[in-house]
Amino acid sequence: MDDNNNRTDKELLTKGLKRLGGCLLLMFLGPTILHLTLNHDDKPLYIPLLILAFILCIGAIVLLFLGINTIMDSIFKKKK
């Protein structure tokens, strides 16, 4: 039995960890902008900042899913 087929793909693992790092950044940035926007709803940039905050929050969720999925692929998928 060849043990090389069951090893973790280091490049794919690194890619997944980078995605999780980007997710971590967006997880702080999105809610912070959302909080600041909701506290100042009388400002002229209220709607664009609110949309930006929601996009950043959704981006954090997507990057979290993609990062975890990539890490799982690097650990459990066998190379061909």
C-alpha positions in Angstrom: 0.0 0.0 0.0 1.4 3.4 -1.0 1.3 5.8 1.9 1.9 8.9 -0.3 -1.7 8.9 -1.3 -2.9 9.6 2.2 -0.7 12.6 3.0 -1.9 16.1 3.5 -1.5 18.4 0.5 0.6 21.3 2.0 -0.1 23.7 -0.8 -3.9 23.2 -0.6 -3.7 23.5 3.2 -1.9 26.8 2.9 -4.5 28.1 0.5 -7.2 27.2 2.9 -5.5 28.9 5.8 -5.1 32.0 3.7 -8.8 32.0 3.0 -9.5 31.7 6.8 -7.2 34.6 7.4 -9.1 36.7 5.0 -12.3 35.5 6.6 -11.0 36.6 10.0 -10.3 40.1 8.7 -13.8 40.4 7.2 -15.4 39.0 10.4 -14.1 42.0 12.2 -14.4 44.6 9.5 -18.0 43.9 8.4 -19.7 44.1 11.8 -17.6 47.1 12.8 -18.7 49.0 9.7 -22.2 47.8 10.3 -22.2 49.1 13.9 -20.7 52.4 12.9 -23.3 52.8 10.1 -26.3 52.0 12.3 -25.2 54.4 15.0 -25.0 57.3 12.4 -28.1 56.8 10.3 -28.5 60.5 9.7 -25.3 60.7 7.6 -25.5 61.0 3.8 -23.4 57.8 3.2 -25.8 55.6 5.3 -27.1 53.4 2.5 -23.8 52.8 0.7 -22.0 51.9 3.9 -24.8 49.7 5.0 -24.6 47.8 1.7 -20.8 47.6 2.0 -21.1 46.2 5.6 -23.6 43.5 4.4 -21.4 42.5 1.5 -18.4 42.2 3.9 -20.4 40.1 6.3 -21.6 37.8 3.5 -18.0 37.7 2.2 -16.8 36.5 5.6 -19.3 33.7 5.6 -18.3 32.6 2.0 -14.6 32.7 2.8 -15.2 30.7 6.0 -17.0 28.0 4.0 -14.4 27.9 1.2 -11.5 27.9 3.7 -12.9 25.0 5.7 -13.8 23.1 2.5 -10.3 23.6 1.1 -8.6 22.4 4.3 -10.9 19.4 4.4 -10.0 18.6 0.8 -6.3 18.9 1.6 -6.6 16.5 4.5 -9.0 13.9 3.3 -9.0 13.8 -0.5 -6.6 11.3 -2.1 -4.3 12.3 -4.9 -4.7 10.6 -8.2 
